[in-house]
Amino acid sequence: MDLFDFELPTELIAQAPARPRDSARMMTVPNDGPIGDHRVLDLANHLRPGDLMVFNNTKVIPARLIGHRLQESGGKPDPDNPGAKIDVTLHKADGADCWRAFVRPARKLKVGDHIRFADDFSATVTEKFDGGEIALVFDRADNDLREALHQYGTMPLPPYIHRKGIRDDGRRDTDASDYQTLYAKYEGAVAAPTAGLHFTDRLFESLQKRGVAHTFVTLHVGAGTFLPVKVDDTAGHRMHAEWGEVSQGTANAVNQARSDDRRIVAVGTTALRLLESAAMPDGIITAFSGDTDIFITPGYRFRTVDVLMTNFHLPRSTLFMLVSAFTGLERMQTAYAHATKQAYRFYSYGDACLLERA
């Protein structure tokens, strides 16, 4: 784990996005040659006609809920006797009314406890797992549950983005749109595919003029992406599963591009991980629908993606491990040292980098 550590001044963790989105800075890291400093709006100049970009069109839901554990009276939960405050972040759907969630404080809950989020909205704890994770069954399902989340939930911002006090009220209002890509379509994510947050209509127009094609996959990003790695060796870390889908049309488009010797450009680590999950040993993409818990560290042999556009990641994170596997650990250590020296903005609302595969 120490191989993936580096100094990151906390002031470089962005608390709000660049405006407009495509005005963010972009560091380019070729597999040979000097590191470059540019703007996201210049992206088309760094791609080739015929390149195929793959975007993740998942849509973030308001997955953070604040509730209270109901105290019991006469052996039954008493709605008039709320107990401990419980902070719930949903991270993966297990059914029409069932979700896995991370909770704080987990020690306050036991199997069978009821959590009330509103007078007419509650859930029951059905299982407890390690690391503050539980399984919840809600008192409603499908569209009714989705409507309740939109009514009572808030955007599940990463823990590194702080919203405290009156000064941040305006930011909370804009987070609902800021923390969503322009092309978000299918609800289910509890974290944004943040590389895609930089894209605007004018950026898509410039890419089209350049002759760059694009297609979409869907990976419902889970809150597990924010979890710290608590082991000394990466072999002991367990990734939480996330649901994804690669359509036959997208598989055909990627396979055709590879056959034509055109590059595959993944927009974000989520798109890359899903493509790798759907790839055969020879690199051919097949239609895919299901869970993936792929964990990519240096030594992994990539089968599909040639270029990765991503944001800057935190020290000792699984995402920094992934980009180190993609571009080379020493190369990324050098690139991140350059980024901190040049005061690039890190993480979800931060700047971008364009990486070529080693």
Steps between C-alpha positions, in 0.01 A plus 500: 500500500786739570583495128177692435551773759591860422473843657176680413428842651137500615439834330539325163186289557238690301184599685313626193529434125654729241250724322436441222572131539733477201722783631666257741871437449624179338840342543611277213725202573619325181674164525814681391583868475439791735198552725278783370270757660180582310124556538220246469353710220815415299429126528424452128850623413648211699288228339510350153226484236340159536566465873203343682414653837307287749290685759317373809140624483396401852295754696563584866206463736455693828635205697585664832231483768490626857272309734453383859500152644160442659502407866281206595194520721321182595731304271408706193663804336345817639474781238459752781827398662787567255842386608850549360551706186612278210682621188432260210668491159353245263754336271347203315148382423433137593137496392190714448492602868845387621827695510846453641604811691779649708379647829637713778507416784469130411543393862161654581319252276414131523311265271127568527537869585276750322631830365249779436592763239159673495156441650409283200842363401707240685720193461596189697853370557513140372877432511820651638841466335852618572609860448173672592302330221141379544212368292173692509146411394286810441128535555450563126650381173581590139363841391352572843841454659666712232250781562566485874875526442449808285276650768708425809850418377792724409788467257759259647804724458841349577616552859777728370248760382379696801161666529469672835324815607290765329771596251467158336121505457534627143755229422263235631236624258737481201647162598185333368598607148877542544544140617329360190636457149334674206411161350389318819212269409450190715447550874688283745840651584583644839821662376554689177732382221691819557714516185174551314409808705729709275298446183280769347309538175778709347760239598296225334466722192878548478554123532249434224675747270828320574345172387499342844217250553340401829286232659365423849515236771320502835674433832309595815790632706479407867608682814768234543711712264556739793606235751860516618726200455569377853747221421877520459497290183255550213444123479293526818260769377146408395321714242124542537304371202325744267238426234584578139381442147669503159246477220557293188508823300779643713691170489474503120620862481804432719589181315470675164726783616761250615473314171555830315805575720325801652560592863255439785482798737332429835348804668551414863623202698143368521472464122845338490421249775175396333664456160769286660231296675328435166821418311610153396870406532555605137345843563170431326211667685184299562161628611502509881239548771571431866728574793868574478754533782809527281800642688782628280852546636843516333574178318152481349503459121241723334304350212291783356576862588780705342435842656341592833353837592459524875514741791778516759469241774591487866808341656475129587172467308395215271461756220860618526599132485299464179662797323841376618423166338390674181786746450770356726561566868815710458342699219193577714713592800682750279173627350335550838806682633464732200127539569547598863779742410277662236205511746262283300169446678441144620213256524132509400465872427862539395699516177562225245789306358531315170713186529643274232541133585856391565 
